[in-house]
C-alpha cells in the first residue's frame, strides 16, 4: 500500500508539473479526448474503459469520449490509433493482445507495437483461474498433475482459440507441470465451459468472471489462480505459485497507449488522470468484484519494464510451441 501511495503521488506530481509547463503553450487538453476501445460495448473491457473515461474526464476537465472499434483481434483499433496525430487526443485502451501477442502471432499487423506506441499506463490485470469439472478426481494443481500423468494422452483442455491468452497460459502450465493434454479450441467461453461441464475436456484456464458462477454453484472446481496473489473473489483458492510452482504467473492486462511521439507533457497529464481514476476506492471495488485487479500507478519506466517482462513471458511460450496465426 505504501508503494502504491508513493507512486501515486509521484505520478500526480508529474501531472501537476505538466500542467504548469503546458499553461504557457496552450494547456492540454483544450478539447475532448478520444479513448478508442478495441471491443464491443458491454463487456468487462468496455466497462473498464468507460469507468476510466469518466474518472479521467473529471481530472482533465474535458470529456473523454469512448469510441468502440472492435475487430481483427484488436488490430483495427490499434492501427487507427497508431496512425492518429501524436497530440494526446487519441488514446488506445491497450492490452497484451494489442501490444504483446499480436505482433508475435501475426505476420501482418498494421502497426509496430514498439515503434508506433508508448504504453503509458497499466490499469488492470485480468487474472485467470485453472478449472476442472467434478468428474475429475483432483482438488488442486498437484493432484491434477498426478491424474494427468497417470492418464497421459487421454485428457483434453479447452480454450477459446489458438493463440488466445487462455490457450497460451494452458501451454505454459502444461510445461510447468510436465503433463500432456490435447488442445480443443472452441468459439467462445460459453461452448468451452459447456464442454468442460460435460467432461468432453478436463481442464480450462479461464478469465475469472466467466467461470465464477459455475465455481460458486459447485459445478466447477477452481484448482488455482494464475495471479501473483490470491483474489478477493476467490480467497480460498491458492495461486499456482503457492501450489509448488514459484514464479508462475499468467494474466492479461488492460492499460492506455498513445502514439509514440506524443509530447511528454501530454503523456504526464494522461498518466496523472489515469492514476486519479484507478486510485478511487469505489472504482477498485467495482472491478475487484468482476475479478479484475486494479494496478497501482506506475511511472513511464516502470510501465516499460512491465510490458517488456510480459513480452518475454509470452514470447517464450509462443516460440516453444511454434504458434503462428497467419
Protein Blocks (a to p, Z undefined) as FASTA:
>chain_A
ZZmmmmmmmmmmmmmmmmmmmmmnopadfbdcddddfbdehiamlmmmmmmmmmmmmmno
pacdddddeeehhmlmmmmmmmpccehpaccdddfklmmmmmmmpmbgopafklmpccfb
dfbdcdddddddfklccfbfklmmmmmmmmghkaccddebehiaklmmmmmmmmmnopac
dddddedjklmmmmmmnomacbdcddfklmmmmmmnopaccfbdcbfbdcfklmmbccfk
lnopghiacdddddddddfklcfklmmmmmmmmmmmmmpmklmmmmmmnopacdddddfk
lmmmmmmmmmmmmmmmmmmnopafZZ
